Amino acid sequence: METVLINTTGNHRKFYKVAVKGKTVELSWGRIGNTPMTKTVRFDYKDSAEDWAADKVDEKSTNAVTKG
């Protein structure tokens, strides 16, 4: 599962990417065109990673357009 959220409202040009790879969730975010910030979160179970990623997408999806 991979989701990219993009916010271009007003003066914003930001993105937030959530990618689930097995029991790992990889996050990247920042201004479009700049070097992104990154974070990797590891879980004991694949289901836990998927649930956490879905919650993170819900949290970040305000004022964003979903791509992918």
C-alpha positions in Angstrom: 0.0 0.0 0.0 1.3 3.4 -0.9 -0.6 6.7 -0.6 0.6 10.2 -1.5 -1.2 13.2 -0.2 -0.7 16.6 -1.8 -1.7 20.0 -0.5 -1.5 22.9 -2.9 -4.1 25.1 -1.3 -3.1 28.8 -0.8 0.6 29.1 -0.6 1.1 25.4 0.3 3.1 23.0 -1.9 3.5 20.1 0.4 3.3 16.3 0.2 3.0 13.4 2.6 3.8 9.9 1.5 2.9 6.7 3.4 4.2 3.3 2.1 3.7 0.0 3.7 6.3 -2.6 3.0 5.6 -5.8 4.9 6.0 -5.0 8.6 7.5 -1.6 7.9 5.9 1.8 7.2 8.1 4.4 5.4 7.0 8.0 5.7 8.3 11.0 3.7 7.0 14.5 3.7 8.0 18.1 2.9 7.7 20.8 0.3 7.3 19.7 -3.3 10.7 20.0 -5.1 12.7 20.0 -1.9 14.6 17.1 -0.2 12.0 15.3 1.9 12.1 14.4 5.5 11.9 10.6 6.1 11.0 8.2 8.9 10.7 4.4 9.1 8.4 2.7 11.7 8.7 -1.0 12.2 6.0 -3.3 13.6 5.8 -6.9 14.8 2.9 -7.7 12.5 2.0 -6.7 9.0 -1.6 -6.0 10.1 -0.4 -3.6 12.7 1.7 -1.7 10.1 -1.3 -1.5 7.7 -3.6 -0.3 10.5 -1.2 2.4 11.7 -0.5 3.6 8.1 -4.3 3.9 7.4 -4.7 5.9 10.6 -1.8 8.2 9.6 -3.3 8.7 6.1 -6.7 9.6 7.7 -4.9 12.1 10.1 -3.0 13.8 7.3 -5.7 13.8 4.6 -7.3 17.1 5.7 -6.8 19.7 2.9 -5.0 17.2 0.7 -5.8 15.5 -2.6 -5.1 11.8 -2.6 -2.9 10.4 -5.4 -2.3 6.7 -5.8 
